[in-house]
Amino acid sequence: MEKLHSDTIQFFRELGENNNRDWFLKNKARYQDIRESFIQFLDAVYPWLCEFDPAIKGIDVRKSVFRINRDVRFSNDKSPYKTSLAAVLIAGGRRNFSEKAGYYLHIEPGQSIIAGGAYLPPAAWINRIRKEIDADPEAFRRILERKDFVKYFGSLGGDRLKGAPRGYDRDNPNLDLLRYKSFLAVNEVSDEEVLSDKFAAHYIEVAKAMKPLNDFLNWEE
């Protein structure tokens, strides 16, 4: 199966040390090769994901890749480029990243992850998630206790409120789940694993393990 470009980790390591326009332009051909390899990798794994999650069928894989340019308008860090490659395969395409759970892939030296779930969902979505958890907490707990979920993610990730969310009592028996501000499944991957022959197969298995969580978070009446 498709592999990521062998220069991927080294390129972004060097970019982290030379995050400026002159260096990037001199190395732009390297980046374009790496980005194209990343897209080919996604093209290769995408049909396998569609087999167990038909909801993501029909999206443009190329458009699922995030831009390398940083938005520095409201940041004290004016470095022009992200030191990573990232994409999300999600129902309806990348524009739904803040509205639906999907399959996120982030490649960065020492910080690569395969992730899913809901990252800081907006009010309407997180209210719906909390309502569903409170209505059927055991269903949600069963997802988090699945062998494949524990194997790849350990436990649910995400920051939590100190107290109870608005509309819920402090003595609610499901407060440990309702306090989450994000509901994440995160699988950390080493640089060596990212570049290995087995990474595509690993990505597919991890994505399959996160699907029940994504289904729960995406459920609508």
C-alpha positions as CSV (number, residue, x, y, z in Angstrom):
1,M,0.0,0.0,0.0
2,E,1.0,3.6,-0.5
3,K,3.8,5.1,1.8
4,L,4.4,8.7,2.7
5,H,7.4,10.4,1.1
6,S,10.6,9.4,2.9
7,D,11.6,13.1,3.2
8,T,8.4,14.1,5.0
9,I,9.7,14.2,8.6
10,Q,13.1,15.7,7.7
11,F,11.5,18.5,5.6
12,F,9.2,19.6,8.4
13,R,12.1,19.3,10.9
14,E,14.1,21.7,8.7
15,L,11.1,24.0,8.2
16,G,10.8,24.3,11.9
17,E,14.3,25.6,12.1
18,N,13.9,27.9,9.0
19,N,10.4,29.1,9.1
20,N,10.7,31.9,6.6
21,R,9.6,32.6,3.0
22,D,13.1,32.5,1.5
23,W,13.9,29.1,2.8
24,F,10.5,27.7,1.8
25,L,10.7,29.0,-1.7
26,K,14.1,27.4,-2.1
27,N,12.6,24.1,-0.9
28,K,9.2,24.4,-2.5
29,A,9.8,21.5,-4.9
30,R,10.5,19.3,-1.9
31,Y,7.2,20.4,-0.2
32,Q,5.2,19.8,-3.4
33,D,6.5,16.3,-3.7
34,I,5.8,15.6,-0.1
35,R,2.3,17.0,-0.3
36,E,1.5,15.0,-3.4
37,S,2.7,11.9,-1.7
38,F,0.4,12.7,1.3
39,I,-2.5,13.0,-1.1
40,Q,-1.7,9.7,-2.8
41,F,-1.5,8.1,0.6
42,L,-5.0,9.5,1.5
43,D,-6.3,8.3,-1.9
44,A,-5.1,4.8,-1.1
45,V,-6.6,4.5,2.3
46,Y,-9.9,6.4,1.5
47,P,-11.7,3.5,-0.2
48,W,-10.9,1.3,2.8
49,L,-12.5,3.9,5.2
50,C,-15.5,4.1,2.9
51,E,-16.1,0.4,3.3
52,F,-16.9,0.8,7.0
53,D,-18.1,4.4,6.9
54,P,-20.1,5.1,3.8
55,A,-21.0,8.6,5.1
56,I,-17.7,9.9,3.9
57,K,-18.2,8.7,0.3
58,G,-18.0,11.3,-2.5
59,I,-15.7,13.8,-0.9
60,D,-12.7,15.3,-2.7
61,V,-9.7,13.8,-0.9
62,R,-7.3,16.5,-2.3
63,K,-9.5,19.3,-0.8
64,S,-9.4,17.5,2.6
65,V,-5.8,18.6,3.1
66,F,-5.2,21.7,5.1
67,R,-3.1,24.6,3.8
68,I,0.5,25.0,4.9
69,N,0.2,28.8,5.3
70,R,-0.6,30.0,8.8
71,D,-3.2,32.6,9.6
72,V,-1.0,35.1,11.5
73,R,-3.5,38.0,11.7
74,F,-4.4,37.4,15.4
75,S,-1.2,35.6,16.5
76,N,1.9,36.8,18.2
77,D,3.8,34.1,16.3
78,K,4.3,35.4,12.8
79,S,5.9,32.3,11.4
80,P,4.4,32.0,8.0
81,Y,4.1,28.2,7.7
82,K,2.8,25.3,9.6
83,T,5.4,22.7,10.4
84,S,3.0,19.8,9.7
85,L,0.8,18.2,7.1
86,A,-2.8,17.6,8.1
87,A,-6.1,16.4,6.5
88,V,-9.5,15.3,7.6
89,L,-11.7,12.8,5.8
90,I,-15.2,13.8,6.9
91,A,-18.8,13.6,5.7
92,G,-19.4,16.5,3.4
93,G,-15.8,17.5,3.2
94,R,-13.3,19.6,5.2
95,R,-15.8,22.5,5.6
96,N,-17.6,20.3,8.1
97,F,-14.6,20.0,10.4
98,S,-16.2,22.1,13.2
99,E,-19.6,20.4,12.8
100,K,-19.0,16.7,12.4
101,A,-16.6,14.0,13.7
102,G,-14.3,12.6,11.1
103,Y,-10.8,11.0,10.5
104,Y,-8.0,13.4,11.2
105,L,-4.4,12.8,10.2
106,H,-1.6,15.1,11.4
107,I,2.0,14.5,10.4
108,E,4.7,16.5,12.3
109,P,8.1,15.5,13.7
110,G,7.6,14.0,17.1
111,Q,3.9,15.0,17.2
112,S,2.1,12.9,14.6
113,I,-1.4,11.7,15.4
114,I,-4.4,9.9,14.0
115,A,-7.4,11.3,15.7
116,G,-11.2,11.5,15.6
117,G,-14.1,12.9,17.6
118,A,-15.2,16.5,18.3
119,Y,-12.6,19.2,18.9
120,L,-14.1,22.2,20.8
121,P,-17.5,21.7,19.2
122,P,-19.7,24.8,18.9
123,A,-22.6,25.3,21.3
124,A,-25.3,23.6,19.2
125,W,-23.2,20.5,18.7
126,I,-21.8,20.1,22.2
127,N,-25.3,20.6,23.7
128,R,-26.6,17.8,21.4
129,I,-23.7,15.6,22.5
130,R,-24.2,16.2,26.2
131,K,-28.0,15.6,25.8
132,E,-27.3,12.2,24.1
133,I,-24.7,11.2,26.7
134,D,-27.1,12.1,29.5
135,A,-29.9,10.1,27.8
136,D,-27.9,7.0,27.2
137,P,-24.6,7.1,29.2
138,E,-24.1,3.4,29.1
139,A,-24.0,3.4,25.3
140,F,-21.3,6.0,25.4
141,R,-19.3,4.2,28.1
142,R,-19.5,0.9,26.1
143,I,-17.8,2.7,23.2
144,L,-15.0,3.9,25.4
145,E,-14.5,0.4,26.9
146,R,-14.3,-1.4,23.6
147,K,-11.0,-3.4,23.3
148,D,-10.0,-1.6,20.1
149,F,-10.7,1.8,21.5
150,V,-8.6,1.1,24.6
151,K,-5.9,-0.4,22.5
152,Y,-5.4,2.6,20.2
153,F,-6.5,5.5,22.3
154,G,-6.4,4.5,26.0
155,S,-9.2,6.7,27.1
156,L,-11.2,9.7,25.9
157,G,-9.2,12.8,25.4
158,G,-10.0,16.5,25.7
159,D,-10.1,19.4,28.2
160,R,-12.8,19.4,30.8
161,L,-14.8,22.0,32.7
162,K,-14.0,22.3,36.4
163,G,-17.7,22.2,37.3
164,A,-21.0,21.1,35.7
165,P,-21.9,22.4,32.3
166,R,-24.9,24.8,32.2
167,G,-28.2,23.0,32.6
168,Y,-26.7,20.0,34.5
169,D,-26.6,19.3,38.3
170,R,-23.3,18.8,40.1
171,D,-24.6,15.5,41.4
172,N,-25.4,14.2,37.9
173,P,-24.0,10.6,37.8
174,N,-22.6,11.2,34.3
175,L,-20.8,14.4,35.2
176,D,-17.4,12.8,34.5
177,L,-18.5,12.6,30.8
178,L,-20.6,15.7,30.6
179,R,-17.7,18.0,31.7
180,Y,-15.7,17.3,28.5
181,K,-15.2,20.4,26.3
182,S,-13.8,18.2,23.5
183,F,-14.4,14.5,22.9
184,L,-11.3,13.1,21.3
185,A,-9.8,9.8,20.3
186,V,-6.0,10.3,19.7
187,N,-3.5,7.8,18.6
188,E,0.1,9.0,18.8
189,V,2.5,7.8,16.1
190,S,6.3,7.9,16.1
191,D,8.3,9.3,13.2
192,E,9.5,5.8,12.4
193,E,5.9,4.5,12.2
194,V,4.8,7.3,10.0
195,L,7.4,6.4,7.3
196,S,7.0,2.6,7.6
197,D,5.4,0.2,5.1
198,K,2.8,-0.6,7.8
199,F,1.5,2.9,8.4
200,A,-1.4,2.8,5.9
201,A,-2.7,-0.4,7.5
202,H,-2.3,1.1,11.0
203,Y,-4.2,4.2,9.9
204,I,-7.1,2.1,8.6
205,E,-7.3,0.0,11.8
206,V,-7.2,3.1,14.0
207,A,-9.8,4.8,11.9
208,K,-12.0,1.8,12.2
209,A,-11.6,1.8,16.0
210,M,-12.7,5.4,16.3
211,K,-15.8,5.0,14.1
212,P,-18.2,4.1,16.9
213,L,-17.2,7.3,18.8
214,N,-17.7,9.4,15.6
215,D,-21.1,7.8,15.0
216,F,-22.2,8.7,18.5
217,L,-21.0,12.3,18.2
218,N,-22.6,12.7,14.8
219,W,-26.0,11.2,15.8
220,E,-28.9,13.5,15.2
221,E,-32.6,13.1,15.9
